[in-house]
Amino acid sequence: MWDTPTQSEIQSMQRRLVKGLKLHGYCPHPLYPHRNELLEIPMEHRADRLDRQRGGEGQALGILDSFLYHRGKYYAPGISSPNTSWTSGGRISPYLTWGHVSTRYVIYKLKQRQEELRHLRKQASSSKTLDAVDGPWLRSLAAFSSRIHWRSHFIQKLESEPYLEVRDLCEAYQGLRRQPGDWNEEYYKAWATGRTGFPFVDACMRCLIRHGWLNFRMRAMLVSFATYNLWLDWKRIAPHLARLFLDYEPGIHYPQLQMQAGTTGINAMRVYNVTKQGRDQDPEGVFIRKYVPELKHVPTEYIHEPSKMSRAIQEKCCVVIGREESEEDKKSHSLGQAKLEFTSTHLFASSTASTKCNYPNYPLPIVDEKQSASKAKDMVSSVRKQESTKQLAQKVYMKHGSRSSRHGNMDGVKPKALSSSIKRVKTDESTAQHTITTMFHQSHSTSTAVVERTYSSCKNSIQSKKHSPSPSSKKAKSDVTIKDFLVQNENGSKKKDAKASPNTEKSAHDHSKEWVCKACTFRNDKPLALSCLICGTIRK
């Protein structure tokens, strides 16, 4: 598609490059990056994902088309399970991240498809054939549309609060998971490599390492398990996940990490029971056996808790749970197999299969799931109940909380830390932050009322002039129209504005005393205030 640039064009591009920047890992020849060493990327992080999605605009358009016309019918019920989300999910997020397709274009194609389905539904309802285009399609596409909008919402949240990357949204939680002894390197390594002893957690992490993609619910479970059960700091696990996510987007990454870790102040604690999640989302263990091959021969009844298997069952499944097998154990197993050869043909066949396997090792659970979750909940709750936390959470909600009252919003529910007696924040309408939709409706209703009052006054004035007794009214009808009256009113308003010019200068003088908050860009009208009225950020 593109012609090879000539030497003069290359030189022209080089002259336009910014030079003289002293940056770590700066490449002096951007047109030939293969000649330079990428010093900022450690060697262990340069490997590509084995089975990732392939990039390009053509790939992006093909994925989007297949979702809108073939795969997306069961998007809503299929996105929770890692088994079904591979096909029913949109899978468009990597292309949005890398700019291969725009959010605007995705929404355009989505609405086009929705209108097409609505038209087909009308036709089908008239002919009483609803099977082809009934409920699932429109419900699923509506759910997909909601996710696209939430994506932009969280990106905007990071833009309005850049410190989300390095600081807890609610400052009351700054001390959580950062006390001496809280960080456990062994726990982190086990979690990052998929060796925690919880099969569903390990399968999700290994899937992410292999493909660079995982459905949202399972990503949230990984973060919840790390921050609650293992009590790891979300800031220290963030780089590992960012390197793994093929669709890494900072605006989604850091707000979601804090939401799952429970440090926003306006979201409920999201502590996943990982064993239950495995039974619900992968009841037959298909996903676990695919990404944790050590357990591929384990029966379904033990696939989610292999540590409960007896030694005999482990031998039949060709796996060792909890420790590496020594040479003496292997010799004793071989002698046992030889004795079983003389008993029966069936036992001989099963024992031969057991001796041929290599006895792969799978670890025991590194923590007690229930006890670790209960302890973490108590520690977070102790911070949440403090009065200072409630005040800080109120400020966070005023700036970042959703104003919609619909159920199911990701951050629309009033935080429990603020009050236990009501379910939603009660704010003063005069000082509360309004949504764009609310402001639009207010502006529209105000302008409509002004027009109606003006029209009414025009009509009454004209009628009074028509009915007032005057000599001229007997000779000819009045020529006054509404247009003339509006022109007269406009001229009168201009004269009033000209008279009010001294007050305008005074208001401009007062406006100069305002200061703008660097965090939320709110213009504060109190020149001596030490903190922002909206977000509470200390004035600098």
Salt bridges, closest charged atoms under 4 A:
GLU37 OE2 - ARG46 NH1 3.05
ASP48 OD1 - ARG52 NE 2.91
ASP51 OD2 - ARG210 NE 2.67
GLU115 OE2 - ARG118 NH1 3.08
GLU116 OE2 - ARG113 NH1 3.22
GLU161 OE2 - ARG167 NH2 3.65
GLU161 OE1 - LYS399 NZ 2.70
GLU161 OE1 - HIS400 NE2 3.31
ASP168 OD2 - ARG178 NH1 2.72
ASP233 OD2 - ARG178 NE 2.97
ASP247 OD2 - ARG219 NH2 3.02
GLU249 OE1 - ARG151 NH2 3.80
ASP280 OD2 - LYS276 NZ 2.74
GLU294 OE2 - ARG195 NH1 3.09
GLU294 OE1 - ARG206 NH1 2.96
GLU305 OE1 - ARG279 NH2 2.69
GLU305 OE1 - LYS308 NZ 3.31
GLU315 OE2 - HIS333 ND1 3.03
GLU325 OE2 - ARG311 NH2 3.05
GLU325 OE2 - HIS333 NE2 3.07
ASP329 OD2 - ARG323 NH1 3.17
ASP411 OD2 - HIS153 NE2 3.18
ASP411 OD2 - LYS157 NZ 2.74
GLU490 OE2 - LYS494 NZ 4.00
GLU514 OE1 - HIS511 ND1 3.16
GLU514 OE1 - ARG523 NE 3.71
